[in-house]
Each structure stands twice: as C-alpha cells, then as structure tokens.
Amino acid sequence: MLDTSSINRHYPFQDEGEWELGKFLVENLTQTQMIKFLKLKWFDTRERPSFTTKDQLLGWMDSLPCFTEWKVSKIEFLGYKTVYPVELIWRDALEVVKQLFSDPIFANHMTYAPHIVKVGNQREYGDYMSADMAWKIQDYLPVGATQVPIILGSDKTHVTRITGGLKMHPVFITIGNIDSEVRSKATLRAWRCIAYMPIAKFRVHPDYQSILQAWLWHKCMDLVLANLKAAALDGCFMPDSNRHIRFVFTPLVAHHTLQLIVDTAHKVDPWDLDKFQKAAKAVDLSGVHMPYWRDWLYALLHTCFKFFADHPLKWIKETVGAHELDNRFIVQHKRVGTRHFTKGVTHVKQMTEFIYLAQHPVHSPETLQSMQQALSDFHSYKGAIIEAEARKGKKGVKEDFFIPKLELLQSFKGTVQQLGTLMQFSADTTERLLITHCKDLFSWTARQSKDFTEQCVRLLNRQESMEIFDMYMLLTSHGVPLVNVMHAEEEITIANPALTWVSCVLPDEVKLVRGPRPVRNHFLKGILSGDAQTAFQVNVTPDYNSLSPAEISTKFILPNFNCALTDFIARSSSSSGEHTRWDPEYGRYHTWNKFRLQLHSVFQQHVIIPSRAVQAYLPSDDFPLGNCDTILVDTTGINGKMTSYVAQVRSKLELPSYLSDPLLYIQLFRFISSPADHPELGMWTVERAYTQDQNGNHHREGVIIRVTDVTHVVELIPVFSETVAKDVTSATCLEHYKRFFLNNFADKESYHTFSTEFA
C-alpha cells in the first residue's frame, strides 16, 4: 500500500503557511510591491520563503492545475476592417460544462432526470427538470442518457477601461441540473465565465456599426460553443459530481426566431448590409442572419425582459409627476433590511401584480391562472392610462397599446409549463456576476494594448487555479475524500454548497470558505409561536433597566400604558386560572429597542428565510415620536375567535415571572377596506384606531400582547393627498398620516401571504 504520509500536498510550496503567504501576495499586491516585499531587510535575520523572486512565485501559481484554460483567438471579418485588431478571450464551453457537472461541491444540489412534483392533486413547476420540455427532450434521447440543459447569460457592461480602444463584455454559462436556488446566487460560483466578447469598431458608416457588431458577437459565440453544440447532437461522456460516468446531451435554453431569419435571408442577400438591415427591421429582427444557436439541437424558447421600467413606471411618472413620485418614496418609513429610496425611484423595477406572480419560485396551475387573471385585469383597466394621457412617445400622447413586450407576457404561462419557473432565468443574476466574477479582475495588468489579452489570459488561468488548489488543499490536508457524501437536512439555512460541505466534514475550518454565510436559525434557540411557525430572538441585555410603568409611559409617550398593562395582567391571570395580588403599578420592567422575527418561506417550507428586525426606539430629536415598525398580529378577540390586526410596536418589555412570553405594547389600526373594494389597487386599507379616556380625551388605542402573537413584519404606505405634505419625512410619515395601504408588494413573500393565506 502506498505511504502518503510523506507526500507534500502543498507542492510546489513547502507547507500550508507558505502557500497562504504566496496567495496573499498574488491576490493583494502588484508585481512591483511583491518585488519590494521579497527584498525587505526583515528577511536578513529570518527564514525566507522558498520562492525568492516574484517571477518564481507567479510561475508556481501558473503551474497549478486549471480545469479549462483560457486562450486568445484573432477574429476577422472578410470585407470589413476594424479600427483595432479583434481578439477574443475564451475557453471551450463544453469543458467548462464538464467541470460544473462533475464539481463535488454541487453534489447535494443536482438533478439528473425529469420528474413530476405534486402537492395534493396540484402539479408544481419549479426548476427545468420539473417542466414539460425536459420530458419531451428525454423521450428523444437514447435510453439511460442524461440531459444537461445549458443556460447562457451576458451583459453589455464593459469590464475593461484600457488604452488602445479595447473593450469587452463577459458571457457566462451554467447548467439546469444545479438547483435554481444555488444558481440564483452569483457568489456561489455555479456560473462560469466562458468568454470576454470584443466590442469592435468597424471602418464603415455609423448606420452599419451595430449590425456588424451583432454579427461579430454571434461569430465569436459560434467558436466558443462549437463543441457544446456537437454534444447536443451526438452526446458525450461526462463524470457527474459523484464520479459516475454519464452519457449526456446538452440542449440550450435560449430565444429562437430562426425560421423568420431564414425567410428574410432568402428574400434579401444578408451581405448587402443596407437592404438586409431594412428587411430585418421590418419584421422586428436585429439583422443577424447566422445566430449562434441556428444549428443547436433542442434549442428552446425563452424570453425575459424588464417591462416595468420601460412602460408602467413611465406611465406613473406621467400621471403623478416624477418629482411627486420620488417624494412619496423618499418619505416612506425606513425599515431595517429594506431598501429605502432616498433619491426617489429611478431604478425601481418589477412591482406590478403580474410580475410578482411571474416571479414565484414554484408554480402550480392555480398560480398560473392567477397570473393570467392579473394580466386580464390589467387589460381591463388600461384605458385609464390612455385617458390620463400617461402613455407618451417622441411625438406626444399615444392612444394605443401596441407594445411587443406587453404581447410577450401572454406567453409566460406556456413558458413556465415548458421550462419551469421564470426566476431561474433571471437577468438579475448576470448583472451581479459582473461584480462577483469580473470586478477589478484586470486591474493588475500593465494596460499596454500590445499584450493586454495575453495578460488577461494569465490572470484568468491563475485565478481559477488558485481557487481550485485552495479547496483541494483544505480537504486533502485533513484526509477528507473528494466525494461530497449526502447529508440529510431537515431545514435549510445555508445556501452555500461549499460551506455546507466543509461544515459537515471540517466544522472547524468553515472560516476559510468564501461566500455567503449561513442564515442564523432562531428556531433552534429562540422563542417559538404556539404553532412553531414563527421564531423570535431578543438580546439578553436590555436597552433600559428596571423602569416603572410611569417611566415607560413618559419615556415612550404612551398615555394609556398603565391601563393597558392592568388589563393584560387581569386577562392573563384569568385565562391561566392563576389569580394574583401583584399590582403592575409597582412592578419594574426591562425594555428593548428591537427584536427579530423569523419565518419559513411560504414557497418552500423547508427553507428558513433571514430574520427581520422590528424596531421600537424611544422618541428622539431625529424621531420625535419614536422609530417604530409595523406588524401583523393574530390574537383572540372578545368573541373568542382569532382576529388579525395591523399594529405599530411602541415598546418591548420583559414579563412578570408567572407569564411565559415577552410582551409588546402596540397601537392598533383598523381595517376599513379590502382589495375587493378597490380592485384597481389590490391592497387593504387601514386607519389609526383611537379610544376615549374617562376625561373625554382621545388617544391612540394601545394594548399589550405577547410577542408570540406577532405573525409578520409589514409595511404601510400613507394614503397621500395630491401631494406629500411639506413637513413630512421618512421619520414622521407613520405619525403624520391616519390612513395607510397595507403594502402586499413589499416583497414576494409578503405578496404571497396577503394574496392567499391572509385573504
């Protein structure tokens, strides 16, 4: 048997410490800084690393294994010259797919065969493998074959700003076998960059620049994807993440308008730029006559776009006024963990009911019907947009709704049934990939155009080699096999496959793994609601110690606090069968400024979502009446039935010893209308509840409840008049207005809750 005890797993480095030093130098210092570091006099009296020069260090890094090496190819267009030579930085997409398919990090997050998911008698559409097209393609494949669905993404943002006129933007690839929850997070490395597409400037009339650049893009994609298209036709063998060899085919998830292109090319010579470009525009084509997916077997239909920002947001601005719309967002109450638009809503997207439904991570026939109904409702009310003259073009007001993107919404239901939920193809992911994969990647180059692409290739290969070697050494140096054994998980709080693997086999080394950290699970040690569906977390140390009820009433400006506390103690004593002579007026209480609430996802009950902070801060100069959030409460009413209330938390306090849960003092809102009363809004309306004391004074109605009566954190939107009051800010809007809309569009979880369970 081979003795492995003497093998240096850190080779060419002497040990783990030297590897970490070398990695630190390469990742954080320029080459000039590395030279200075290695020449420090500090080394005169201390042992030097085994690499003595920066060239030797970089050479060692470049010698490490790399799964799929980058390369540079010169691209030419016969008959059309460019200002600068066109060079494509790329690697073989098929080899990248093989690496993704076999990566043990994703072993517990892979699906290899089509399947049908049913909840009750309802079919669910989630990832691609649960949809119809996966079954149809599987029927055409040889028995025992596996399909590896290809998903491509690109972004036109330039990732280089260098001299010499060189510009590039990246193309990314992933596979549909990996769970969409993992693919949707850019930091988890389920996407790989396969090319940096050159942005060339042709020596032609400006009218033809865009069409030639589009042709160039597709020609480059042809080169990058050639072997992947061959695998879609003939199949190939790949090891999966558990080291099993599979015979696989690689269908593409992409847009498909090939027949229209062929028909146009038959009528007009594509190389006659002027005529072909005009003919293409007449049928809404880009002018590309040889798209890269023209010869890709099993290319599928899929189109996504940013409809809201292009149309509904503009209509709202025209109706309300851009300045007024911005003001309404600026004065909205700030909640922890929720984006606040301090400068308005220039970049707000995807807020309409249809788009919220389209973003469901899991669909059923019921949700698909709701999505279709939402679209139908829009068409029923769209006449109001014309009447308000909110739809405008370059020539003024438009009286029609000829919007190709709007027409495409009709296809969403069929697309979900064919390919699965639309969110697995979200363009938001590729936008984030620019930050996680490409930000500052080429900042270490010498910025000399003559060898810039070669420098980029070395950097790209070096970066991937170091990442692979880092994980390899972490596992093998502790004797851990390179096979990710399945670990059953009842509840998922970690969305980082690498972290999950290491936390199971090397729990003491999780700090070395990069990427998002686990969601803290308050269901393990927190306070649980009666049905165990909600968890609460309160800090051990209170923010204010030993306050009397009178002090709480004064500090928090709560006139009826004593009465509310007395009523609660009486009700609790009566309901528990324990009668006490304890007088709440002489008790002392600790209070807290906030607590946290955590729920399971309404879409996937085994997934725990991040907790939300609920604030209840004292009045201050910045917040004259306190900084207090709003919640939804389920509690037993006078009639003994469970009743839901919207409320604002004003104080969180500790309990008398014979009660089991922390307490909240809340001020109530009453429901005054439902979504059915105003279908054009689709939101509940609430107003402040008031009560009258024995002296005839009116105060906000306040009660004390157990913290476990809280079910959700909610957002309220003031019912504004024509304009926002001048003295209103985000610190005072909840206190200034009396009526509010319950915002069921705050996030997808809230939307689902208020449109299904709450309704």
C-alpha positions, 0 to 999 in steps of 0.5 A, a space after each residue: 500500500 502506498 505511504 502518503 504520509 510523506 507526500 507534500 500536498 502543498 507542492 510546489 510550496 513547502 507547507 500550508 503557511 507558505 502557500 497562504 503567504 504566496 496567495 496573499 501576495 498574488 491576490 493583494 499586491 502588484 508585481 512591483 510591491 511583491 518585488 519590494 516585499 521579497 527584498 525587505 531587510 526583515 528577511 536578513 535575520 529570518 527564514 525566507 520563503 522558498 520562492 525568492 523572486 516574484 517571477 518564481 512565485 507567479 510561475 508556481 501559481 501558473 503551474 497549478 492545475 486549471 480545469 479549462 484554460 483560457 486562450 486568445 483567438 484573432 477574429 476577422 471579418 472578410 470585407 470589413 476592417 476594424 479600427 483595432 485588431 479583434 481578439 477574443 478571450 475564451 475557453 471551450 464551453 463544453 469543458 467548462 460544462 464538464 467541470 460544473 457537472 462533475 464539481 463535488 461541491 454541487 453534489 447535494 444540489 443536482 438533478 439528473 432526470 425529469 420528474 413530476 412534483 405534486 402537492 395534493 392533486 396540484 402539479 408544481 413547476 419549479 426548476 427545468 427538470 420539473 417542466 414539460 420540455 425536459 420530458 419531451 427532450 428525454 423521450 428523444 434521447 437514447 435510453 439511460 442518457 442524461 440531459 444537461 440543459 445549458 443556460 447562457 447569460 451576458 451583459 453589455 457592461 464593459 469590464 475593461 477601461 484600457 488604452 488602445 480602444 479595447 473593450 469587452 463584455 463577459 458571457 457566462 454559462 451554467 447548467 439546469 441540473 444545479 438547483 435554481 436556488 444555488 444558481 440564483 446566487 452569483 457568489 456561489 460560483 455555479 456560473 462560469 465565465 466562458 468568454 470576454 466578447 470584443 466590442 469592435 469598431 468597424 471602418 464603415 458608416 455609423 448606420 452599419 456599426 451595430 449590425 456588424 457588431 451583432 454579427 461579430 458577437 454571434 461569430 465569436 459565440 459560434 467558436 466558443 460553443 462549437 463543441 457544446 453544440 456537437 454534444 447536443 447532437 451526438 452526446 458525450 461522456 461526462 463524470 457527474 459530481 459523484 464520479 459516475 460516468 454519464 452519457 449526456 446531451 446538452 440542449 440550450 435554453 435560449 430565444 429562437 426566431 430562426 425560421 423568420 431569419 431564414 425567410 428574410 435571408 432568402 428574400 434579401 442577400 444578408 451581405 448587402 448590409 443596407 437592404 438586409 438591415 431594412 428587411 430585418 427591421 421590418 419584421 422586428 429582427 436585429 439583422 443577424 442572419 447566422 445566430 449562434 444557436 441556428 444549428 443547436 439541437 433542442 434549442 428552446 424558447 425563452 424570453 425575459 425582459 424588464 417591462 416595468 421600467 420601460 412602460 408602467 413606471 413611465 406611465 406613473 411618472 406621467 400621471 403623478 409627476 416624477 418629482 411627486 413620485 420620488 417624494 412619496 418614496 423618499 418619505 416612506 418609513 425606513 425599515 431595517 433590511 429594506 431598501 429605502 429610496 432616498 433619491 426617489 425611484 429611478 431604478 425601481 423595477 418589477 412591482 406590478 401584480 403580474 410580475 410578482 406572480 411571474 416571479 414565484 419560485 414554484 408554480 402550480 396551475 392555480 398560480 398560473 391562472 392567477 397570473 393570467 387573471 392579473 394580466 386580464 385585469 390589467 387589460 381591463 383597466 388600461 384605458 385609464 392610462 390612455 385617458 390620463 394621457 400617461 402613455 407618451 412617445 417622441 411625438 406626444 400622447 399615444 392612444 394605443 397599446 401596441 407594445 411587443 413586450 406587453 404581447 410577450 407576457 401572454 406567453 409566460 404561462 406556456 413558458 413556465 409549463 415548458 421550462 419551469 419557473 421564470 426566476 431561474 432565468 433571471 437577468 438579475 443574476 448576470 448583472 451581479 456576476 459582473 461584480 462577483 466574477 469580473 470586478 477589478 479582475 484586470 486591474 493588475 495588468 500593465 494596460 499596454 494594448 500590445 499584450 493586454 489579452 495575453 495578460 488577461 489570459 494569465 490572470 484568468 488561468 491563475 485565478 481559477 487555479 488558485 481557487 481550485 488548489 485552495 479547496 483541494 488543499 483544505 480537504 486533502 490536508 485533513 484526509 477528507 475524500 473528494 466525494 461530497 457524501 449526502 447529508 440529510 437536512 431537515 431545514 435549510 439555512 445555508 445556501 452555500 454548497 461549499 460551506 455546507 460541505 466543509 461544515 459537515 466534514 471540517 466544522 472547524 475550518 468553515 472560516 476559510 470558505 468564501 461566500 455567503 454565510 449561513 442564515 442564523 436559525 432562531 428556531 433552534 434557540 429562540 422563542 417559538 409561536 404556539 404553532 412553531 411557525 414563527 421564531 423570535 430572538 431578543 438580546 439578553 441585555 436590555 436597552 433600559 433597566 428596571 423602569 416603572 410603568 410611569 417611566 415607560 409611559 413618559 419615556 415612550 409617550 404612551 398615555 394609556 400604558 398603565 391601563 393597558 398593562 392592568 388589563 393584560 395582567 387581569 386577562 392573563 391571570 384569568 385565562 391561566 386560572 392563576 389569580 394574583 395580588 401583584 399590582 403592575 403599578 409597582 412592578 419594574 420592567 426591562 425594555 428593548 429597542 428591537 427584536 427579530 422575527 423569523 419565518 419559513 418561506 411560504 414557497 418552500 417550507 423547508 427553507 428558513 428565510 433571514 430574520 427581520 428586525 422590528 424596531 421600537 426606539 424611544 422618541 428622539 430629536 431625529 424621531 420625535 415620536 419614536 422609530 417604530 415598525 409595523 406588524 401583523 398580529 393574530 390574537 383572540 378577540 372578545 368573541 373568542 375567535 382569532 382576529 388579525 390586526 395591523 399594529 405599530 410596536 411602541 415598546 418591548 418589555 420583559 414579563 412578570 415571572 408567572 407569564 411565559 412570553 415577552 410582551 409588546 405594547 402596540 397601537 392598533 389600526 383598523 381595517 376599513 377596506 379590502 382589495 375587493 373594494 378597490 380592485 384597481 389597487 389590490 391592497 387593504 386599507 387601514 386607519 389609526 384606531 383611537 379610544 376615549 379616556 374617562 376625561 373625554 380625551 382621545 388617544 391612540 388605542 394601545 394594548 399589550 400582547 405577547 410577542 408570540 402573537 406577532 405573525 409578520 413584519 409589514 409595511 404601510 404606505 400613507 394614503 397621500 393627498 395630491 401631494 406629500 405634505 411639506 413637513 413630512 419625512 421618512 421619520 414622521 410619515 407613520 405619525 403624520 398620516 391616519 390612513 395607510 395601504 397595507 403594502 402586499 408588494 413589499 416583497 414576494 413573500 409578503 405578496 404571497 401571504 396577503 394574496 392567499 393565506 391572509 385573504 
